[in-house]
């Protein structure tokens, strides 16, 4: 039996601490994308990110003697995962041209809400209940407040970026559910799952860059290089390897319960590092969304 097939219902303390650290890393990711977008076209950066991270993963897998390529009969699922991931990051990177990172991180991290909704219809052991329905309603109210609020620095088309980030969150959830539904119970490892996601996203991101960014200037200043390094190595390689390992071990709804921390970290870091205006409505919306995510993924009381 594959050693990655067993799924535990309980996340230990070390796993919980790791999830908090991952949320901090992901909260800073949108800040780094906003920084790199000032010097390098966003879709080009996204393509570089997938190329570098998949290469690093291939090298690391060689060292630890793990396979990264899927069996032939599962390649079609690898392509599907890669296309979902590529579309998500096409929207994520491009959307940050229109909106603030502090808003984008909130819309992106609707991922647990979409996950709960899709899991109800697709996964047999992850149904909606009263808490989840209430949580989704609270989060929707929070998103409405944020979507309707505008800081002075936001342009008139900020809603385009907001909407792109919201769809990116939906695609992230679709990727998670697809993995759980089709391949998590097959004899493959999280190395293979992550590699498929990164590798098969490359063609879509390259085509997007060629089609939408042809002729745009590239300026590799030290800050942009540092931001791209963070995205490629820290986020796409290290943090995703840990995340996909946990997807293979624990229920997705319990994992998603922790991701409500990422918007908090993202908003705080955006204010501190990018000096973005954090409005009262943004804070209220953030609190409602976080409360909603918690309720959606709150473990049921035993007995």
FENPE-V136452 format. One record per helix or strand. SS is the DSSP state (a for helix, b for strand). FROM is the first residue (numbers start at 1). TO is the last residue. If there is no record, write none. Layout:
# FENPE-V136452
SS&FROM&TO  SS&FROM&TO
This chain:
# FENPE-V136452
b&8&8  a&13&36  a&42&63  a&72&95  a&101&108  a&111&122  a&130&148  a&158&183  a&190&199  a&202&213  a&222&247  b&250&250  a&252&258  a&260&274  a&280&296
